[in-house]
């Protein structure tokens, strides 16, 4: 329900982002030159000392693309190391590499809400937890047809 109430607000925010930058069409405030901001989850790998292996479950929130980075057209990849308990909840997360500190806080805020599914080896009966490294991509999609599509993909809560 909250998602439907926030749709008009998100659409207005998308238009304001486009209006504050040069537009691709020049005819109106719709598309920023850089493209639509997009945040995606890249590689997820267990560290060599991880007791288990797994992956975030399907409904995980992605970080929100920082507005100041959108306005500046700055993109980059952030690597975060996450310690996960046997119950699948995140116990601790730390930024391992980041091109700009502005990406760090949104990444940490998002991953602390994630839940993981641990793969059990054949014959194993209990979960051990895991330590994983995840790469999160902050980029611009030049092929998107609407600012709303990018905003919804760029980490808005689902």
Secondary structure, 3 states (H helix, E strand, C coil): CHHHHHHHHHHHHHHHHHHCCCECCCCCCCCECCCEEEEEEEEEEECCCCCCEEEECCCCCCCCCCHHHHHHCCCEEEEEEEEECCCCEEEEEEEEEECCCHHHHHHHHHHCCCEEEEECCCCCCCCCCEEEEEEEEEEEECCCCCHHHHHHHCCCCC
